[in-house]
Amino acid sequence: MEKTGIAGNSGGKVRSDCKVLLTLAEQGGIRTELKSKVGALYGESIENLVQDILRFFGIRHAAVIVEDSGALPHVIAARVEAAIKQVMETTKEFLLPFSVEDLPNAESGRFRLSRLYIPGNTPSMMINAGIHEPDGVILDLEDAVAPDRKDEARLLVRNALRNINFYGAERMVRINQPPLGLEDAAIVAPHGVELLLIPKCEEAGQVQEVEKVVRASLEKAGSVREIFFMPIIESALGVENAWQIAMSSKYVVAMAVGLEDLTADLGVSRTEEGRESFYARTRIVNACKAAGIQPIDSVYSDVANMDGLLENVNASVALGFEGMGCIHPGQIRVITEGFRPSEEEVDKAKQIIEAFKEARKRGLGVVALGSKMIDAPVVKRAERTLILANKFKMI
């Protein structure tokens, strides 16, 4: 009985993708059929790539149909590999050339004012994601991917991490909720991801499970890179365990709240004012500040309402959040500008730093600005404000 694997998307409005139909055979060698508008220019290179992948997996006889809609080589490779893994069991990975050493090291304290979600099975949205200048790009393997497409999405995200230029945006992946997410983490860890988002996190042990898998995957690959974690709190239990989750691993650098799932768990509707989530959001902010990590607010789902987004950002800043998620590139500018410090905050930060330096110069153990005492945490916040102000060229 013939075995056929199908992966990818084509036709209609699909861009930068392809659909691969692969049928194993007992004889006849490798037969490829390419349907592509750019076949005259790239047909030979596409067919050569397909044949290289099949040989890599030891396939000698197969019929392959590729319906191309402008897919880049890393997309074609991911789709062909996904189709192969539907018809045979193998732990091998076909990887296009890439050097993880060329990437900057992950930074725990970098700013995460805006993070743009990109569906993990939609290559057309990945290619130019970094051009919009978010602080982070999230390749989403969870809600944005249909249950029956998870396996092929993992391979596409893996290849995107290796082969797409995100123009300095932090390279993030939202895995699925463990235990399914443990396989996601194992596959993407060695390939340049800087931060993993752990959804629907309710206990510290879930983070520790992911950390264990990540360590094993990096060790197997001979990598010494660090990967940081951002648990997402999306349930009443998660809210109550926020402190334990924030302290669950030294690699937890931020914690986010997901209000769509949280309000559903509470049995209430999400409103524009957000009164129903006030307790949860403030508790998460408090846990993050106590743990010394960044609190990140939920996405704002009405992409056409920029006035509503700005009000939401202002409320988020007032609660102590240090960033938000974005589901559309048009939200990035509003969110980024909303989280930058005001002129008054920058001036006050300068005064604090100057007062601290002057006290140190005079050998004073106590630092004061006017009638207010200045301690180490205040100085640290002032320093961070000035770093952020410098990012926006305010100083």
N, C-alpha and C positions, 0 to 999 in steps of 0.2 A: 504493500500500500504506500502510495506517494505521500511524503510529508511536505507541507507547504507552510512557510512563514511569511507573515505580512507585517510591515512596519512603516510608519511615517504617514504623510498626508500629501495629497496632490489635487490639482484641478480647481476650478472656480477661482476664488480670490486668494488661494494659498500662494504664499511667496516664500522664497528662500528655503524650501523644503523639498522633499521627494517622497515617493511611495515605492517601496521595494517588495516585490513578490518573488520569493525564492522557493523552488521545488527541487528537492533532492531526487536524483535519478541513479540508476544502477550502471548506466553506460552512456556514451555519447559525449563525454567531456563537459566543458563549461560552455553554455550557450547564453549569450547576453542579448537582450533587446532593450534599446534605449529610446524613450519617447521624450524629446526635449526640444524646445525652441532654439536652444544654443548648441544643439548637437553638432552643427557644422564646425563650431569653434572648439568646443570642449568635449565632444563625444568620445574621442579616442582616450583622453586622459581619464574620463569617468569610467569607461569600460576597463581600462588598465587598473584603476583603483579597485573596482569591484573584483576583478580576477585576483589581484594581490591579496585581498582580504580572504577570499575563498581558499586560496592556497595556504594562507597562514593558518586557517582552521582545519586544514587537511582535507578539504572537499575537492574531489576530482571530477565528479559528475553532478551537474545541476543546471537547471534553467532559471535564469534571473531576468525579471522585467523591472526596469527602473523608469518610473514616471517622474520626470524632473521638472521642478518649478523654480529653478534658479538656486539650487542648494549648493552651499560651499562644501569643500572636501570633507571637513570634520562632521558635517551633517550627514552626508552620504555614508561616510564610514560608520557612524552611529546607527543609521537605519539598517544598513546591511548586516552589521553585527547583531542587532536586535532580532532581525529575521532569522539569522543563523541559530541564535540561541533558543528560538522557538522550536527548531526541528532537531537539535542535538544538544546534549549536555556537555558543557565545557567550562572550565574556569579561566581559560585564556582570554586576554584582552588585546584587541588590535588598537594600537595607539599611534597616532601621527606624531612626527617629531616635535619635541617640546622640552624646554629646560626650566624646571621649577626654580632653579637658582637665579634665573633672570628676574623673578618677581621680588618686590620688596618684602621684607619680613612683616608679618602681621603685628599690629600694635594694639595693645590692650586699651590705651587711653585715648585713641583717636576720636574725633567728633563724629557723632552719628545723628546729626540733626534730621536728615532725610534719608530714607531707604526705599528704593523703588522695587516693587514686586514685579517679577517677570514670570509668566507661566513656563514651567520647566519642559514643556513639550512643544513650544512654539518658537522655532529658531529665528523667525523674522523679527521678533520683538527683542531678541537678545543682541543682535548684531550692533545696533547703535545705542544700546541702553546707557552706556557711559557718557555719550555725547551730551546728554541732558544734565550732566554734572550733579547727580545725587551723591551723597556721602557714601552710600552703599548700594549695590545691586543685589537683589535677592532672587536667585533662581529657585523657583518654588516647585517642590516635588509633592506638596501636600494637596491643599484644596483645589489648586489650579490644574491638577492632573486627574483624569478619570481613572477609576480603580484598575481597569484592564489595560491601561497604558503606562503604569508605573515602571515596569521593567525597561521599556525603551526610553522613557524619560530620563532615567538614571544615566543611561549611556550618553544621551544627548547632553545632559548637564555636565557630565564628566568631560566630554570633548569640548564643550563651550568654555569651561574653566581653563582648559589647556590651550585653546586656540583663538579665543576672542580677546581683543584689547578693550578693557573696560575703562581706560583713560584715568586711572588712579582711584576709581571708586572701590571701596572695600568689597571683596569678592565673597558674597554670602550665599548660603544654601539653606532653605527651609526644608528640613527632612520631614518625614511622616512621624506621627506619634509612635514611640517605641511600643511594641517590639519591631514593627515594620520599618521604622526609621533607623534601626540599627544596621540594616543592610544598606540603606542609603548612605549612612555615615561611613561605613567600611569602604564603599565603592568610591566616594568622592574625596575622602581624606587625603590621599597622596598627591592630588592633582592641582594644588594651588588654592584651594578654598581657605579663606582666612577666618570665617566665622560661621558656625552652624546655629540656626534657630531651631529650638526644640519646642514644638507646639503642644498645646493641651497638657502642659507640665503641672503635675499635682503633688509630686513628692521629690525630695532630694535624690532618692535612689534612681530616678529616671535619668537625671543628669549624669550621675556616676556610671550608669550603664553605658551611656553614649561615650563618656570619657574613656572607659575601658576599651571599647571597640575602636575608637579613634587612635588610641595609643598603640594597639596591636596592629592596626592597618599601617600606621606610619612606620612602626618598627619593621614590619615585613618589607616595606618599600625602601628601607634604609634612609628615611627622612628624619631630619632633626627640627623641622619647622614646628611652630606652635599653631594650634587652632583654638580659637576662643568660642564661647557659647553664649547664646542669648535665649534663655527659657522664655516661653510665652505663657502667661497666666490666663486661662480661659474658662475657669470654673470656680465655684464657691470654695471647693476644697483647696484649689491652688492658691486662692487669695489668703485663706487661713494659714497656709504653709509657706507664704511668700518669703519669710525670713530664712527658713531652713533651706529653701531652694536657692536663694541669693548666696548663701554661704556653702553650698554643696560642693563647690570645686573652685580651685584657684583660677580656673580658666573661664569662669563666669564673669563677664565684663559688663553685662547689661541685662536688664529684664524688661520684657514688654507685656502689655496687657492687650488681649484680644476681646473687644467688647461685643462683637456679634455672638460668639459662642457663650460668652459669660452671661449676657442678658438672657439668652435662651435657657441657660442652666438655672438662672434665678427665676425664670418664669415671668419675665417682664419684657416690655418692648423698649428698644433703644430709642431715646428721644434726642432732639437737638440740644436741649439744655443739659442733659446728662446727669440729672439728679439721681437716677436709679443706679448709677455706677460710681457715685462720689466716694462712698466708703471704700470700695475696692481699689479705686485709683489712688486715693490718698494712702491707703495701707501699703500698696506696692511702692509708691514713691518713698514712703518712710523706710520700708525694708531695704530698698536700694541705697538710700543715703546712709543708713546705718552700716551697710555692708561695704560702702565705698565703690559702688558700681552705678552705671547709668540707668535711670528709669526712662523707658521709651513708651510713648502713648500709642493708642490704637490708630488704625487708618480711619480716614473720613471718606465715606463711601459715595457721597454725592459729588461726582467729579465735575459737574457743570456749575456748582454753587461755590464760587470763589469767596464771596462775602461770608458765607457760612463756614467755609474752611478757615478763613482768617479769624473769625470769632472763636472757633474751636481751638486754633493754635494759641490764641491769647489766653484762653482758659487753661490750656495745657501748661503753658509757661507759668501761669500764676500758681498752679498746683505743684510745680517743681519738676515737671518732666523736662527731659533734655533732648527730645527728638520725637518724630512721628514716622509712621509708615506712609508710603504713597502707592496708590494703585493706578496713577496716570502721570505721565511726565509733566503735564501742565500744573500739577500740584507742588512740584519741587520748589519753584521760586518762592511761592507764598510761604511754605513751611520753613524754608531756609532763612528767609528774611525775618520771619516771625520769631525764630529762636535766637537771632543774633542779639547781643546786648545793646541796651540803649546808651545814648551819649552820657546820661547821668551815671549809669552803672560803670561805664568805662572810666569816667573822671574819678568816681569814688574808689575804684580799684587802683588807679594810679596813686591816689592819696594814701591808701593803705600800704602799698608797696614802699612808697617813699618814707612813710612814718616808720615802717618796720626796718628799713635800711638805716635810717638815722638812729634809731634806738640801738641797733646792733653796733653801729660805729661808735656810739658813746658808751657801749658796754652796759646798757640797761637791760635788766631782766624782764621788765614790764613794758609793754608797748601800748600806747593810747593814741586815739585819734579823736580830738575834742574830749568829750566826756565818756567815750566808749572804749573799753579795753579791746585789744586786738590779740587773738590767740592764733595758734598754728592753723586750725581749719579755716579761719577767716582769711588768712594770708594765702592759703592754698586756693581758695575760691577766687580770690582777687587775681592770682597768677593765671588761673584758667580763664577768667574773663578777659584778661589782656591777650592771651594766646588766641582766643576766639575773635577778639576785636582785630587782631593782626590778620587773621584769616580773611576778614571782610575789609581789610585795608582801612580800618577806622583810626589806626595809629601809625 
